[in-house]
């Protein structure tokens, strides 16, 4: 079920599309910044439910980078957002909402484990018979 604007492909498409008309005007540094942002967003989306160690690390690194509010360094999320005219708080809120919906959707689709009924024909050996 799609929920409109906050879907990840829509968010990144909008950012990418905003940069495309000005592509000739974008410096190499800005194109690199957009690629860094795109990669972090892709890792966040792709590895949200990763069960392997590498996938979990990629997700956690992307989430930590996106959620870091310090603007130290040229390639921090805050610096890239400022340079590319992206509102970081809006981006984070949108991503958090998308994340919440994905988790709820996954939880709703997860099968409820069946509880096995006790079997009357099953007898456990007594301690005396084990000696």
DSSP file (Angstrom, degrees, kcal/mol; ACC not computed):
  #  RESIDUE AA STRUCTURE BP1 BP2  ACC     N-H-->O    O-->H-N    N-H-->O    O-->H-N    TCO  KAPPA ALPHA  PHI   PSI    X-CA   Y-CA   Z-CA
    1    1 A X              0   0    0      0, 0.0     2,-0.3     0, 0.0     0, 0.0   0.000 360.0 360.0 360.0 126.0    0.0    0.0    0.0
    2    2 A X        -     0   0    0      1,-0.1     3,-0.1     5,-0.0     0, 0.0  -0.688 360.0-164.2 -92.8 142.7    1.5    3.3   -1.0
    3    3 A X    >   -     0   0    0      1,-0.3     3,-0.6    -2,-0.3     2,-0.3   0.044  37.8-122.3-116.2  24.6    1.1    6.3    1.2
    4    4 A X  G >  S+     0   0    0      1,-0.2     3,-1.8     2,-0.1    -1,-0.3  -0.543  78.5  14.4  84.9-134.5    2.1    9.0   -1.2
    5    5 A X  G 3  S+     0   0    0     -2,-0.3    -1,-0.2     1,-0.3    89,-0.0   0.726 117.0  62.2 -59.0 -30.3    4.8   11.5   -0.8
    6    6 A X  G <  S+     0   0    0     -3,-0.6    -1,-0.3     4,-0.1    92,-0.1   0.434  71.3 116.6 -85.0   3.0    6.6    9.9    2.1
    7    7 A X  S <> S-     0   0    0     -3,-1.8     4,-2.4     1,-0.1     3,-0.4  -0.466  73.4-123.4 -66.8 143.2    7.5    6.7    0.2
    8    8 A X  H  > S+     0   0    0      1,-0.3     4,-2.6     2,-0.2     5,-0.3   0.874 109.4  51.8 -60.8 -40.4   11.3    6.4   -0.1
    9    9 A X  H  > S+     0   0    0      1,-0.2     4,-1.7     2,-0.2    -1,-0.3   0.851 111.6  48.7 -66.7 -30.6   11.4    6.1   -3.8
   10   10 A X  H  > S+     0   0    0     -3,-0.4     4,-2.6    -6,-0.2    -2,-0.2   0.908 110.9  50.3 -72.3 -42.3    9.3    9.3   -4.0
   11   11 A X  H  X S+     0   0    0     -4,-2.4     4,-2.2     2,-0.2    -2,-0.2   0.953 115.7  40.3 -60.6 -50.7   11.5   11.2   -1.6
   12   12 A X  H  X S+     0   0    0     -4,-2.6     4,-3.0     1,-0.2     5,-0.2   0.873 114.6  53.6 -70.1 -34.5   14.7   10.3   -3.4
   13   13 A X  H  X S+     0   0    0     -4,-1.7     4,-3.3    -5,-0.3    -1,-0.2   0.903 108.6  50.1 -64.3 -40.4   13.1   10.9   -6.8
   14   14 A X  H  X S+     0   0    0     -4,-2.6     4,-2.3     2,-0.2    -2,-0.2   0.928 113.6  44.7 -64.1 -43.6   12.0   14.3   -5.7
   15   15 A X  H  X S+     0   0    0     -4,-2.2     4,-1.3     2,-0.2    -2,-0.2   0.940 117.0  45.1 -64.7 -45.4   15.4   15.2   -4.5
   16   16 A X  H  X S+     0   0    0     -4,-3.0     4,-1.8     1,-0.2     3,-0.3   0.919 113.5  50.5 -64.1 -42.9   17.1   13.8   -7.6
   17   17 A X  H  X S+     0   0    0     -4,-3.3     4,-1.1     1,-0.2    -1,-0.2   0.860 105.7  56.1 -63.5 -35.7   14.5   15.5   -9.8
   18   18 A X  H  < S+     0   0    0     -4,-2.3     4,-0.4     1,-0.2    -1,-0.2   0.835 112.4  43.1 -64.9 -30.7   15.1   18.8   -8.1
   19   19 A X  H  < S+     0   0    0     -4,-1.3     3,-0.5    -3,-0.3    -2,-0.2   0.770 100.2  72.4 -85.1 -26.0   18.7   18.5   -9.0
   20   20 A X  H >< S+     0   0    0     -4,-1.8     3,-2.2     1,-0.2     4,-0.3   0.904  91.9  52.4 -62.0 -46.3   18.3   17.3  -12.5
   21   21 A X  T 3< S+     0   0    0     -4,-1.1     3,-0.3     1,-0.3    -1,-0.2   0.838 117.8  40.9 -60.0 -28.0   17.1   20.5  -14.2
   22   22 A X  T >> S+     0   0    0     -3,-0.5     4,-1.7    -4,-0.4     3,-1.2   0.221  80.1 121.0 -98.7  14.2   20.1   22.2  -12.7
   23   23 A X  T <4 S+     0   0    0     -3,-2.2     3,-0.4     1,-0.3    -1,-0.2   0.859  76.0  48.0 -50.5 -43.5   22.4   19.3  -13.5
   24   24 A X  T 34 S+     0   0    0     -4,-0.3    -1,-0.3    -3,-0.3    -2,-0.1   0.844 112.7  50.3 -65.1 -30.9   24.7   21.4  -15.6
   25   25 A X  T <4 S+     0   0    0     -3,-1.2     2,-0.3    -4,-0.1    -1,-0.2   0.702  90.1  97.6 -80.5 -19.0   24.7   24.0  -12.9
   26   26 A X  S  < S-     0   0    0     -4,-1.7     2,-0.0    -3,-0.4    -7,-0.0  -0.510  73.3-132.3 -72.1 132.8   25.6   21.5  -10.2
   27   27 A X     >  -     0   0    0     -2,-0.3     4,-2.2     1,-0.1     5,-0.2  -0.314  25.5-105.1 -75.0 167.1   29.3   21.3   -9.4
   28   28 A X  H  > S+     0   0    0      1,-0.2     4,-2.2     2,-0.2     5,-0.2   0.879 122.7  55.4 -59.7 -38.1   31.1   18.1   -9.2
   29   29 A X  H  > S+     0   0    0      1,-0.2     4,-2.4     2,-0.2    -1,-0.2   0.902 107.5  48.0 -63.5 -41.5   31.1   18.4   -5.4
   30   30 A X  H  > S+     0   0    0      2,-0.2     4,-2.5     1,-0.2    -1,-0.2   0.883 110.3  51.4 -68.7 -37.3   27.3   18.8   -5.3
   31   31 A X  H  X S+     0   0    0     -4,-2.2     4,-2.0     2,-0.2    -1,-0.2   0.898 110.9  49.1 -64.6 -38.5   26.8   15.8   -7.5
   32   32 A X  H  X S+     0   0    0     -4,-2.2     4,-2.3     2,-0.2    -2,-0.2   0.911 110.3  50.8 -65.4 -42.3   29.1   13.8   -5.2
   33   33 A X  H  X S+     0   0    0     -4,-2.4     4,-2.5     1,-0.2    -2,-0.2   0.911 109.7  50.0 -61.2 -42.6   27.1   15.0   -2.2
   34   34 A X  H  X S+     0   0    0     -4,-2.5     4,-2.6     1,-0.2    -1,-0.2   0.884 110.0  50.9 -63.6 -38.2   23.9   13.9   -3.9
   35   35 A X  H  X S+     0   0    0     -4,-2.0     4,-2.4     2,-0.2    -2,-0.2   0.892 109.5  50.3 -66.4 -39.4   25.4   10.5   -4.6
   36   36 A X  H  X S+     0   0    0     -4,-2.3     4,-2.3     2,-0.2    -2,-0.2   0.931 112.7  46.8 -62.8 -46.0   26.4   10.2   -0.9
   37   37 A X  H  X S+     0   0    0     -4,-2.5     4,-2.5     1,-0.2    -2,-0.2   0.917 112.2  50.3 -61.4 -44.9   22.9   11.1    0.2
   38   38 A X  H  X S+     0   0    0     -4,-2.6     4,-2.5     1,-0.2    -1,-0.2   0.903 110.4  49.9 -61.2 -42.7   21.4    8.7   -2.3
   39   39 A X  H  X S+     0   0    0     -4,-2.4     4,-2.6     2,-0.2    -2,-0.2   0.914 111.4  47.7 -64.6 -43.5   23.7    5.8   -1.1
   40   40 A X  H  X S+     0   0    0     -4,-2.3     4,-2.4     2,-0.2    -2,-0.2   0.922 113.7  47.7 -63.2 -43.2   22.8    6.4    2.6
   41   41 A X  H  X S+     0   0    0     -4,-2.5     4,-2.3     1,-0.2    -2,-0.2   0.897 111.6  50.7 -64.3 -40.6   19.1    6.5    1.8
   42   42 A X  H  X S+     0   0    0     -4,-2.5     4,-3.1     2,-0.2     5,-0.3   0.911 111.0  47.9 -63.9 -44.0   19.4    3.4   -0.3
   43   43 A X  H  X S+     0   0    0     -4,-2.6     4,-2.3     2,-0.2    -2,-0.2   0.902 111.3  51.4 -63.8 -41.0   21.2    1.5    2.5
   44   44 A X  H  < S+     0   0    0     -4,-2.4     4,-0.3    -5,-0.2    -2,-0.2   0.931 117.1  39.2 -60.6 -46.0   18.6    2.7    5.0
   45   45 A X  H >< S+     0   0    0     -4,-2.3     3,-0.8    -5,-0.2     4,-0.2   0.931 118.9  45.0 -70.9 -47.4   15.8    1.4    2.8
   46   46 A X  H 3< S+     0   0    0     -4,-3.1     3,-0.3     1,-0.2    -2,-0.2   0.858 120.0  37.4 -69.7 -37.4   17.4   -1.8    1.5
   47   47 A X  T >< S+     0   0    0     -4,-2.3     3,-1.4    -5,-0.3    -1,-0.2   0.171  77.1 114.2-106.2  18.2   18.8   -3.0    4.8
   48   48 A X  T <  S+     0   0    0     -3,-0.8    -1,-0.2    -4,-0.3    -2,-0.1   0.895  93.8  25.9 -53.7 -43.9   16.0   -2.0    7.2
   49   49 A X  T 3  S+     0   0    0     -3,-0.3    -1,-0.3    -4,-0.2    -2,-0.1   0.050  88.7 148.7-110.8  25.1   15.1   -5.6    8.0
   50   50 A X    <   -     0   0    0     -3,-1.4    -3,-0.1     5,-0.2    -4,-0.0  -0.304  28.2-170.5 -61.5 140.7   18.5   -7.2    7.3
   51   51 A X        +     0   0    0      5,-0.0     2,-0.2     4,-0.0    -1,-0.1   0.558  60.0  85.3-108.3 -13.8   19.3  -10.2    9.3
   52   52 A X  S  > S-     0   0    0      1,-0.1     4,-2.4     4,-0.0     5,-0.2  -0.559  85.7-116.2 -88.4 157.7   22.9  -10.6    8.4
   53   53 A X  H  > S+     0   0    0      1,-0.2     4,-2.4     2,-0.2     5,-0.2   0.894 112.3  48.7 -59.4 -45.5   25.7   -8.7   10.2
   54   54 A X  H  > S+     0   0    0      2,-0.2     4,-2.5     1,-0.2    -1,-0.2   0.924 112.2  48.2 -65.2 -44.9   26.8   -6.7    7.2
   55   55 A X  H  > S+     0   0    0      2,-0.2     4,-2.4     1,-0.2    -1,-0.2   0.913 111.9  49.6 -60.8 -43.9   23.3   -5.6    6.3
   56   56 A X  H  X S+     0   0    0     -4,-2.4     4,-2.8     1,-0.2    -1,-0.2   0.909 111.3  49.8 -62.5 -41.4   22.6   -4.6    9.8
   57   57 A X  H  X S+     0   0    0     -4,-2.4     4,-2.7     2,-0.2     5,-0.2   0.908 109.9  50.4 -64.4 -41.4   25.8   -2.6   10.0
   58   58 A X  H  X S+     0   0    0     -4,-2.5     4,-2.2     2,-0.2    -1,-0.2   0.918 113.2  46.2 -62.9 -42.7   25.0   -0.8    6.7
   59   59 A X  H  X S+     0   0    0     -4,-2.4     4,-2.9   -12,-0.2     5,-0.2   0.950 113.7  48.1 -62.8 -48.9   21.6    0.1    8.0
   60   60 A X  H  X S+     0   0    0     -4,-2.8     4,-2.5     1,-0.2    -2,-0.2   0.881 112.0  49.3 -62.9 -39.4   22.9    1.3   11.4
   61   61 A X  H  X S+     0   0    0     -4,-2.7     4,-2.4     2,-0.2    -1,-0.2   0.924 113.3  46.4 -64.9 -44.0   25.6    3.4    9.8
   62   62 A X  H  X S+     0   0    0     -4,-2.2     4,-2.5    -5,-0.2    -2,-0.2   0.925 114.2  48.0 -64.1 -44.0   23.2    5.0    7.4
   63   63 A X  H  X S+     0   0    0     -4,-2.9     4,-2.3     1,-0.2    -2,-0.2   0.913 112.6  48.4 -63.2 -43.2   20.7    5.6   10.2
   64   64 A X  H  X S+     0   0    0     -4,-2.5     4,-0.9    -5,-0.2    -1,-0.2   0.907 112.6  48.5 -63.9 -41.7   23.3    7.1   12.4
   65   65 A X  H >< S+     0   0    0     -4,-2.4     3,-0.5     1,-0.2    12,-0.4   0.928 113.7  45.9 -65.1 -45.1   24.6    9.4    9.7
   66   66 A X  H 3< S+     0   0    0     -4,-2.5    -1,-0.2     1,-0.2    -2,-0.2   0.879 115.7  46.3 -65.6 -37.9   21.1   10.6    8.8
   67   67 A X  H 3< S+     0   0    0     -4,-2.3     2,-0.4    -5,-0.2    -1,-0.2   0.545  84.6 108.0 -85.7  -6.8   20.2   11.2   12.4
   68   68 A X    <<  -     0   0    0     -4,-0.9    10,-0.3    -3,-0.5     9,-0.1  -0.584  49.1-168.5 -73.1 125.6   23.4   13.0   13.4
   69   69 A X        +     0   0    0     -2,-0.4     2,-0.2     8,-0.1    -1,-0.1   0.444  53.0 105.2 -97.6  -0.5   22.6   16.7   13.8
   70   70 A X        -     0   0    0      1,-0.1     8,-0.6     2,-0.1     9,-0.2  -0.579  58.7-153.6 -77.3 142.7   26.2   17.9   14.0
   71   71 A X        +     0   0    0     -2,-0.2     2,-0.5     7,-0.2     5,-0.1  -0.107  44.1 138.8-108.6  36.7   27.4   19.7   10.9
   72   72 A X        +     0   0    0      3,-0.1     7,-0.1     2,-0.0     6,-0.1  -0.674  54.6  22.6 -81.2 129.8   31.1   18.8   11.3
   73   73 A X  S >  S-     0   0    0     -2,-0.5     3,-1.2     1,-0.1     6,-0.2   0.184  86.7 -94.8  94.3 147.0   32.7   17.9    8.0
   74   74 A X  T 3  S+     0   0    0      1,-0.3    -1,-0.1     5,-0.1    -2,-0.0   0.806 121.5  45.3 -64.5 -31.5   31.9   18.6    4.4
   75   75 A X  T 3  S+     0   0    0      4,-0.1    -1,-0.3    -3,-0.1     2,-0.1   0.040  80.0 124.4-108.5  27.1   30.1   15.3    4.0
   76   76 A X  S <> S-     0   0    0     -3,-1.2     4,-2.7    -5,-0.1     5,-0.3  -0.469  74.4-112.6 -74.6 158.8   27.9   15.3    7.2
   77   77 A X  H  > S+     0   0    0    -12,-0.4     4,-2.8     1,-0.2     5,-0.2   0.912 118.2  51.4 -59.3 -42.6   24.2   14.9    6.6
   78   78 A X  H  > S+     0   0    0     -8,-0.6     4,-2.5   -10,-0.3    -1,-0.2   0.922 111.7  46.0 -61.8 -45.0   23.6   18.4    7.8
   79   79 A X  H  > S+     0   0    0     -9,-0.2     4,-2.6    -6,-0.2    -2,-0.2   0.919 114.1  47.5 -65.3 -43.8   26.2   19.9    5.5
   80   80 A X  H  X S+     0   0    0     -4,-2.7     4,-2.4     2,-0.2    -2,-0.2   0.929 112.4  50.3 -63.3 -44.3   25.0   18.0    2.5
   81   81 A X  H  <>S+     0   0    0     -4,-2.8     5,-3.0    -5,-0.3     4,-0.4   0.929 112.0  47.4 -59.7 -45.3   21.4   18.9    3.3
   82   82 A X  H ><5S+     0   0    0     -4,-2.5     3,-1.0     1,-0.2    -1,-0.2   0.923 113.1  48.2 -62.2 -44.4   22.3   22.6    3.6
   83   83 A X  H 3<5S+     0   0    0     -4,-2.6    -1,-0.2     1,-0.2    -2,-0.2   0.867 116.3  42.9 -65.0 -36.8   24.4   22.6    0.4
   84   84 A X  T 3<5S-     0   0    0     -4,-2.4    -1,-0.2    -5,-0.2    -2,-0.2   0.309 113.1-115.3 -94.1   8.7   21.6   20.8   -1.6
   85   85 A X  T < 5 +     0   0    0     -3,-1.0     2,-0.4    -4,-0.4    -3,-0.2   0.906  65.3 146.0  58.2  45.6   18.8   23.0   -0.1
   86   86 A X      < -     0   0    0     -5,-3.0     2,-0.9    -6,-0.2    -1,-0.2  -0.940  52.7-127.3-111.6 134.2   17.2   20.0    1.7
   87   87 A X     >  -     0   0    0     -2,-0.4     4,-2.2     1,-0.2     5,-0.2  -0.719  20.1-160.4 -80.3 107.4   15.4   20.6    5.0
   88   88 A X  H  > S+     0   0    0     -2,-0.9     4,-2.6     1,-0.2     5,-0.2   0.864  86.8  52.5 -62.5 -37.9   17.1   17.9    7.2
   89   89 A X  H  > S+     0   0    0      2,-0.2     4,-2.5     1,-0.2    -1,-0.2   0.908 111.1  47.6 -65.1 -40.6   14.4   17.9    9.9
   90   90 A X  H  > S+     0   0    0      2,-0.2     4,-2.6     1,-0.2     5,-0.2   0.922 111.9  50.4 -64.2 -44.5   11.7   17.3    7.3
   91   91 A X  H  X S+     0   0    0     -4,-2.2     4,-2.4     1,-0.2    -2,-0.2   0.926 112.2  47.2 -59.2 -46.5   13.7   14.6    5.7
   92   92 A X  H  X S+     0   0    0     -4,-2.6     4,-2.7     2,-0.2    -2,-0.2   0.912 112.1  49.3 -64.2 -43.6   14.2   12.8    9.0
   93   93 A X  H  X S+     0   0    0     -4,-2.5     4,-2.2     2,-0.2    -2,-0.2   0.924 112.7  48.0 -61.5 -43.9   10.5   13.1   10.0
   94   94 A X  H  X S+     0   0    0     -4,-2.6     4,-2.3     1,-0.2    -2,-0.2   0.907 113.0  47.6 -63.4 -42.6    9.5   11.7    6.6
   95   95 A X  H  X S+     0   0    0     -4,-2.4     4,-2.7    -5,-0.2    -2,-0.2   0.889 110.6  51.8 -67.3 -39.3   11.9    8.9    6.9
   96   96 A X  H  X S+     0   0    0     -4,-2.7     4,-2.5     2,-0.2    -2,-0.2   0.892 110.6  48.6 -63.8 -39.6   10.8    8.1   10.5
   97   97 A X  H  X S+     0   0    0     -4,-2.2     4,-2.3     2,-0.2    -2,-0.2   0.921 112.1  48.3 -66.3 -43.9    7.2    8.0    9.3
   98   98 A X  H  X S+     0   0    0     -4,-2.3     4,-2.3     2,-0.2    -2,-0.2   0.928 111.9  50.5 -59.8 -45.1    8.1    5.7    6.4
   99   99 A X  H  X S+     0   0    0     -4,-2.7     4,-2.4     1,-0.2    -2,-0.2   0.922 109.1  50.8 -59.3 -47.5   10.1    3.5    8.8
  100  100 A X  H  X S+     0   0    0     -4,-2.5     4,-2.5     1,-0.2    -1,-0.2   0.917 111.2  47.9 -58.5 -45.8    7.2    3.2   11.3
  101  101 A X  H  X S+     0   0    0     -4,-2.3     4,-2.7     1,-0.2    -1,-0.2   0.887 110.6  51.5 -64.8 -39.0    4.8    2.2    8.5
  102  102 A X  H  X S+     0   0    0     -4,-2.3     4,-2.5     2,-0.2    -1,-0.2   0.919 111.3  47.1 -63.7 -43.4    7.2   -0.4    7.2
  103  103 A X  H  X S+     0   0    0     -4,-2.4     4,-2.7     2,-0.2    -2,-0.2   0.929 113.9  47.6 -64.7 -45.2    7.6   -2.0   10.6
  104  104 A X  H  X S+     0   0    0     -4,-2.5     4,-2.3    -5,-0.2    -2,-0.2   0.912 112.5  49.7 -61.7 -42.1    3.8   -2.0   11.2
  105  105 A X  H  X S+     0   0    0     -4,-2.7     4,-1.5     2,-0.2    -2,-0.2   0.906 112.3  47.4 -63.3 -42.4    3.3   -3.5    7.8
  106  106 A X  H  X S+     0   0    0     -4,-2.5     4,-1.2     1,-0.2    -2,-0.2   0.919 112.0  49.7 -66.3 -43.1    5.8   -6.2    8.4
  107  107 A X  H  < S+     0   0    0     -4,-2.7     3,-0.3     1,-0.2    -2,-0.2   0.885 110.0  51.5 -62.8 -38.2    4.4   -6.9   11.9
  108  108 A X  H  < S+     0   0    0     -4,-2.3    -1,-0.2     1,-0.2    -2,-0.2   0.818 112.1  46.5 -68.7 -30.1    0.9   -7.2   10.4
  109  109 A X  H  < S+     0   0    0     -4,-1.5    -1,-0.2    -5,-0.2    -2,-0.2   0.647  87.1 105.5 -86.5 -16.1    2.1   -9.6    7.7
  110  110 A X  S  < S-     0   0    0     -4,-1.2     2,-0.1    -3,-0.3     3,-0.0  -0.460  77.0-118.1 -68.5 131.0    4.1  -11.8   10.1
  111  111 A X        -     0   0    0     -2,-0.2     2,-0.5     1,-0.1    -1,-0.1  -0.425  23.2-118.1 -69.7 143.4    2.3  -15.1   10.8
  112  112 A X        -     0   0    0     -2,-0.1     2,-0.1     1,-0.1    -1,-0.1  -0.700  35.0-114.0 -79.5 125.5    1.2  -15.8   14.4
  113  113 A X        -     0   0    0     -2,-0.5     2,-0.3     1,-0.1    -1,-0.1  -0.373  28.8-123.7 -64.6 135.4    3.0  -18.9   15.6
  114  114 A X        -     0   0    0     -2,-0.1     2,-0.6     1,-0.0    -1,-0.1  -0.567  16.0-133.1 -78.8 140.5    0.7  -21.7   16.3
  115  115 A X        -     0   0    0     -2,-0.3     2,-0.2     1,-0.0    -1,-0.0  -0.850  24.5-125.6 -95.2 122.8    0.8  -23.2   19.8
  116  116 A X        -     0   0    0     -2,-0.6     2,-0.2     1,-0.1     3,-0.1  -0.445  20.7-122.3 -71.0 136.6    0.9  -27.0   19.6
  117  117 A X        -     0   0    0     -2,-0.2    -1,-0.1     1,-0.1     2,-0.0  -0.521  36.4 -97.2 -74.5 144.4   -1.8  -28.7   21.5
  118  118 A X        -     0   0    0     -2,-0.2     2,-0.5     1,-0.1    -1,-0.1  -0.357  37.0-129.0 -62.7 141.7   -0.5  -31.2   24.1
  119  119 A X    >   -     0   0    0      1,-0.1     3,-0.7    -3,-0.1    -1,-0.1  -0.823  11.7-159.5 -97.4 127.6   -0.5  -34.8   22.9
  120  120 A X  T 3  S+     0   0    0     -2,-0.5    -1,-0.1     1,-0.2    -2,-0.0   0.782  90.1  59.0 -74.1 -27.4   -2.1  -37.3   25.1
  121  121 A X  T 3  S+     0   0    0      2,-0.0     2,-0.6     0, 0.0    -1,-0.2   0.477  84.7  95.8 -83.5  -0.1   -0.2  -40.2   23.5
  122  122 A X    <   -     0   0    0     -3,-0.7     2,-0.4     2,-0.0    -3,-0.0  -0.803  53.7-175.7 -95.0 120.2    3.1  -38.8   24.4
  123  123 A X        -     0   0    0     -2,-0.6     2,-0.4     0, 0.0    -2,-0.0  -0.946  17.4-139.2-117.5 138.6    4.6  -40.2   27.6
  124  124 A X        -     0   0    0     -2,-0.4     2,-0.1     1,-0.1    -2,-0.0  -0.735  28.4-108.7 -92.8 141.3    7.8  -39.0   29.2
  125  125 A X        -     0   0    0     -2,-0.4     2,-0.1     1,-0.1    -1,-0.1  -0.401  34.3-121.2 -68.1 145.5   10.2  -41.5   30.6
  126  126 A X     >  -     0   0    0      1,-0.1     4,-0.7    -2,-0.1     3,-0.3  -0.438  19.6-114.0 -81.4 161.6   10.4  -41.4   34.4
  127  127 A X  H >> S+     0   0    0      1,-0.2     3,-0.6     2,-0.2     4,-0.5   0.845 115.4  59.3 -63.6 -33.8   13.7  -40.8   36.2
  128  128 A X  H >4 S+     0   0    0      1,-0.2     3,-0.9     2,-0.2    -1,-0.2   0.875 103.0  50.7 -65.2 -36.6   13.7  -44.4   37.6
  129  129 A X  H 34 S+     0   0    0     -3,-0.3    -1,-0.2     1,-0.2    -2,-0.2   0.659 102.3  62.0 -78.0 -12.6   13.6  -45.9   34.1
  130  130 A X  H <<        0   0    0     -4,-0.7    -1,-0.2    -3,-0.6    -2,-0.2   0.620 360.0 360.0 -84.1 -12.7   16.6  -43.8   33.0
  131  131 A X    <<        0   0    0     -3,-0.9    -1,-0.2    -4,-0.5    -2,-0.1   0.453 360.0 360.0 -87.1 360.0   18.9  -45.4   35.6
